[in-house]
């Protein structure tokens, strides 16, 4: 106990050893961006030697701020959300904020429960991805208590967000497939009720196919967002008019689809082209590399954090769409000249 008490009162001692004022030491912990890099580095060196730790609980009570933001994502198993977390956490840490993390598994009830837990911990603001922002209980809770928040990946007219243009990106991918000669394309997604991103990508794909005079983009629904069903693929590919290209709503779903197709005897992309959406690093390690729409996930997280912190400092948040690009990869090629062999594959 005496050691803890001495540590809590040693900010004056740290200031004396560093040759600065106690207020400058306080800024080194609370507003490091206000100090010159050399001054900040010097103070931190003294702090490391002294073993000083600021009393963050007491400071939070006095300031009415915990300097903690929440980050609510569907999962960290998908590299997209892991990269988003890293971008947001890095930006928050550099600004002197801590991050609390929770995942929801795309379950609306878990979203609402997690948001309530964040509110109970008195976070200052929240960055989150929900299944769909329409009639969402978690977002309604945040609005009811006027909690600053930023959506990531979701797009909404009622809540500030950082994302890419999902419809525009899907249109670009369909344009690229059409340029190779594909006229029959299917969109492969998980349940649309659980993902507004997948729904927007399907809409964009169909808009571009219509504009180009292609056949209507078929929609193959898988039981899960990131895992294909072999039964669904087999049933759909028995159709004589089956597509020559599959546009999957995310890269993990595309990788799973390719795995099943190869097991069924298909060669990708010779028999059937497959592309994804996200541009995760794992896609570049596949053989052949995955063709995909790349979105800057780390930058999405960092931008959302910057917008949220600006709001906490009295500014205004705004929705931001970051640029996307097509990663050519090697899982997309011109359609086969004859599809008879491809359509007759069996397990």
WOTASUL-V969479 format. One record per backbone hydrogen bond with DSSP energy under -1.0 kcal/mol. CO is the residue of the C=O (numbers start at 0). NH is the residue of the N-H. If there is no record, write none. Layout:
co:CO nh:NH
co:CO nh:NH
//
This chain:
co:0 nh:4
co:1 nh:5
co:2 nh:6
co:3 nh:7
co:4 nh:8
co:6 nh:9
co:9 nh:13
co:10 nh:14
co:11 nh:15
co:12 nh:16
co:13 nh:17
co:14 nh:18
co:14 nh:19
co:20 nh:24
co:21 nh:25
co:22 nh:26
co:23 nh:27
co:25 nh:29
co:26 nh:30
co:30 nh:33
co:31 nh:34
co:35 nh:39
co:36 nh:40
co:37 nh:41
co:38 nh:42
co:39 nh:43
co:40 nh:44
co:41 nh:45
co:42 nh:46
co:43 nh:47
co:44 nh:48
co:45 nh:49
co:46 nh:50
co:46 nh:51
co:53 nh:55
co:54 nh:58
co:55 nh:59
co:56 nh:60
co:57 nh:61
co:58 nh:62
co:59 nh:63
co:66 nh:97
co:67 nh:123
co:68 nh:99
co:69 nh:126
co:70 nh:101
co:71 nh:128
co:72 nh:103
co:73 nh:104
co:77 nh:80
co:77 nh:81
co:78 nh:82
co:79 nh:83
co:80 nh:84
co:81 nh:85
co:82 nh:86
co:83 nh:87
co:84 nh:88
co:85 nh:89
co:86 nh:90
co:87 nh:91
co:88 nh:92
co:89 nh:93
co:90 nh:94
co:91 nh:96
co:92 nh:95
co:97 nh:68
co:99 nh:70
co:101 nh:72
co:103 nh:106
co:106 nh:110
co:107 nh:111
co:108 nh:112
co:109 nh:113
co:110 nh:114
co:111 nh:115
co:112 nh:116
co:113 nh:117
co:114 nh:118
co:115 nh:119
co:116 nh:120
co:117 nh:122
co:118 nh:121
co:124 nh:69
co:125 nh:149
co:126 nh:71
co:127 nh:151
co:130 nh:195
co:135 nh:139
co:136 nh:140
co:137 nh:141
co:138 nh:142
co:139 nh:143
co:140 nh:144
co:141 nh:146
co:147 nh:125
co:149 nh:127
co:150 nh:161
co:151 nh:153
co:159 nh:150
co:160 nh:319
co:161 nh:152
co:162 nh:321
co:163 nh:165
co:164 nh:168
co:165 nh:169
co:166 nh:170
co:167 nh:171
co:168 nh:172
co:169 nh:173
co:170 nh:174
co:171 nh:175
co:172 nh:176
co:173 nh:177
co:174 nh:178
co:176 nh:181
co:177 nh:180
co:182 nh:214
co:183 nh:243
co:183 nh:244
co:184 nh:217
co:185 nh:246
co:186 nh:219
co:187 nh:248
co:188 nh:221
co:190 nh:193
co:191 nh:194
co:194 nh:198
co:195 nh:199
co:196 nh:200
co:197 nh:201
co:198 nh:202
co:199 nh:203
co:200 nh:204
co:201 nh:205
co:202 nh:206
co:203 nh:207
co:204 nh:208
co:205 nh:209
co:206 nh:210
co:207 nh:211
co:208 nh:213
co:217 nh:186
co:219 nh:188
co:228 nh:232
co:229 nh:233
co:230 nh:234
co:231 nh:235
co:232 nh:236
co:235 nh:238
co:238 nh:241
co:243 nh:272
co:244 nh:185
co:245 nh:274
co:246 nh:187
co:249 nh:253
co:250 nh:254
co:251 nh:255
co:252 nh:256
co:253 nh:257
co:254 nh:258
co:255 nh:259
co:256 nh:260
co:257 nh:261
co:258 nh:262
co:259 nh:263
co:260 nh:265
co:261 nh:264
co:266 nh:270
co:266 nh:271
co:272 nh:245
co:274 nh:247
co:276 nh:250
co:277 nh:294
co:279 nh:282
co:280 nh:283
co:281 nh:284
co:282 nh:289
co:288 nh:329
co:290 nh:275
co:291 nh:326
co:292 nh:277
co:293 nh:324
co:294 nh:296
co:295 nh:299
co:296 nh:300
co:297 nh:301
co:298 nh:302
co:299 nh:303
co:300 nh:304
co:301 nh:305
co:302 nh:306
co:303 nh:307
co:304 nh:308
co:305 nh:309
co:306 nh:310
co:307 nh:311
co:308 nh:312
co:309 nh:314
co:310 nh:313
co:319 nh:162
co:324 nh:293
co:326 nh:291
co:330 nh:273
co:338 nh:342
co:340 nh:343
co:341 nh:344
//
